[in-house]
Amino acid sequence: MTGIGIGESDFKMLRLKDNYYIDKTEYIKHIIDNQSKVILVTRPRRFGKTLNMSMLKYYFDCTDKYSKELFEGLKIMGAEEKYTSKMGYYPCIYMTLKGVSERNYENMLLSLKTEAMEIYQQHRYLLDSEKIYTEEKEKIKEILFAREDEITLRTCVRELTKYLYREHGKPVMLFLDEYDVPLQTAYVEGYYDEAIRFFKTFYGQTFKDNPYLEKTVITGVSRVAKESIFSRGK
């Protein structure tokens, strides 16, 4: 081992650098066994949520050719076939909202456009696919250049799950880290009403009755309120 990767939250980088790692890969088994379509994990800050989410993404992602090497020697490799067969099986989307912490609603939308652009960039190969329609490729380009309007932004993740499902012929695993940061910031900065309207649609469209999703794992500090933001709003 070369040392402790202080502050390193990317599982792949931690493993490639041969840093110390407390083996939490059996957590993958709990995700597979959990029958819920949406799994919300709430833990305090600095609790290792992002590293675990990164680990899950690299394990399940069918576009990562080196996932087996990253998990070599870890506990999950000795698990039953029902678990190891899921390695590199699903198309995956990993999105983090921890950087979406802005002082007003307009800047929040701009920050979200940047996040959308980054996750679409990871799947830019869809532009070369014969399974994606011409008009859909134009929508993808709008997001890649951050030219989408607010309505398109609200549905961009759901649309990406549709494209990936069609491209790979498999449902999508979605990992959303720090889901509550934008809303916490909006509350403090005074634009909560605007933000909650946006995210009710954003989360509702993405998670609720989405036929293209296999499972969604969400992390944050806050538990979901009685008036769920995962339901479609008006």
N, C-alpha and C positions, 0 to 999 in steps of 0.2 A: 504494500500500500504506500502511496506517495504522501498521504496526509489527510487532513480533514477538510472537506470542501465547504468551508464556512460560507453561508449565503447561497450556495448552489441549489437551485430548485429544479434543474433540468436533469431528469434521470439518466438520459443518454450521456450527457457531458460528465456527470458524476462517475458513471461506469467506465467511460473511455479514459478518464484521468486516473482510474484505479483508486479513487478516494475511499475512505471508510464509509461503509453503508450498513445500517441496521436493517437486516432483511425483513421487509414487510410484505413480501410478495404473496404470502398466503391470503392477503387482503383481496387479491384477485378472485380467489375461490368464493369469498363472501359476495362479491359483486355478481358473479355468474349464478350463484345459488339464489340470490334475492329475486323474488318473483315480481317485484314492483317494476313498472316501466320507468318511473322517475325516482331516483334515490337522492335525497337531500342530506348532506353531511355538514353539520354545524359544529365548528370547533373554534377556540380562540385564535387570535393572531399568533404567528410563529409556531404553529402546531404541526407543521409538515404537510398541510393539505395540498399545497401546490405540487410538492415532490411526488406525493401519492397519485395525484391526477396525471402528472407527466408519466409516471410508471405505467398507469393503466392505458394511456394512449399508445405508448410504445409497444405494449404487450398485444393489444388487439389490432393494431393498424395493419391492414393488408398491403399498404403501399411502402412499408418499411422493410427493406430486404435484410436488415441486420438485427432484427428483434431477437432471434435465437442467441446470437452472440452476446447481447446485452444481459440476458437472463441466465447465461451459463453459470452453473455452480450455485444458483439460488434455489430456495425451497420449492418454488412453484414448478421447477423442472422435474421434481420427483413426485408430482401430484398425479392423480388418475387421468386417463385419456380424455374424459369428459371436460377437463380443464385445459390440458395441454393442446387439445385439438382446436381451441379457440385462439391460440397464438397466431397472429397475423391473418386473422380470418375476416374481420369486418373493416369496411371503410370507416374512418374516424374523423370527427371534427373536434378540435380543441380550441376553446375560446376563453380568454381571461378578461374580466372587467375591472381588475384591480387598478388599472390606470385611468379608468373613466371617472375622474374625480375633478369636476369642473365647477366654476363659480356661477355659471348661468346655463340655461337650457340650450341655447344655440351652440355653445362650446361643447356641451355634452353630446349633442348630435354629431358634431365634427369629430370628436374623439371616438364615438361609436363607428363612424365611417372608416376611421383608420383601422380599428379592430376588424371590421368586416373585410376591408381590403387585404389585411394580413392573412385571414383564414382562407379567403378566395385565392390568394397568391399560392398557398400551399396546394391548391387543387387546380392550378392553371392548366394542367394537362387536359382538362375538360374541353378547352377550346379546340383541341385537335380530335375530339371524339365524334364519330359518326352517329352516336346515340343521343347527342345533344342537338336540339334543333337550332336553326340559324337565329331565330328571334331570341332564344334563350342565351345563346352566345353573346348577343348584343347586350343583354341584361348583365351578364357576367362581366363584360368589358366596362359597363357603367360603374360597377362596384369596384373593379380593379383600379379605376381612375378616380374613385370617390366622387362620381357625378350623379349618384342616385338621389332621388327625392326622399322625403321622410317616409312616405307610404312604402316605397320599395325597401327602405332600410328596416322597417318593422318586420318585413317578411323574408329578409335575405337569408337567414339561417334555415328556415323551413324550405326555401327554394333550393338551397344547396343540398339539403338532405335528399330532396327529390332527384336532383341531378346525379348524386353519388349512388343512390339506389339503382337508378337506371343504368348507370355506367358499369357498376360492379355486380349487379344482380343479387345484392345482399342488403339487408337493413343496416342502418348507420348507428354507430355508437357515438354519442355526443357527450363531451366533457366541458362543463361550464364552471370556471373557477371564479370565486369572489362575486357571486351574482348580486349581492346586496350593496356593494360599494357605491354605485351610482345613486341609488335611492337614499342611502345614508347621507351622502354629500348633498343631494337635492334638498333634503329636509333641513340641513344646517344652513344652506345658502338661500333658502326661500323659494325654490321653484318645484317643490314636491308634487303639487297637483298636476303640473305639466308632465313631470317625469313618470308619475304613477300611471297616467293615461297611456303614455308611450309603452311602458313596460308591461302593462296588462295585455296589450295587443301583441307585443314582441314575444313575451313568454307564452301567452295563450296560443298564438299561431304556431309557435315552435314545438311546444310539448303536448298540447291537448289534442288527442285523436289524430296524431301524426302517424300515418301508416308507413312512413319510410324509416322510422326509428326502431331499433332493437331495444335500446336502453339509454337513459340519460342519467349521468351522475353530476350533481351540482354541489358546490361547496360555498360556504359563507359563514359569517358570524351569527347572523340573525335567523331565528326560526320564522317560518312562514306565518303571516298574520291570519287572523280569522277571515278577513276579506282577502282571499287568495289572489296574489298577483300572477298566478299561473293559469287563471281563467281569463277568457276573452273579455275585454272591457269595451265600452261604447266609445 
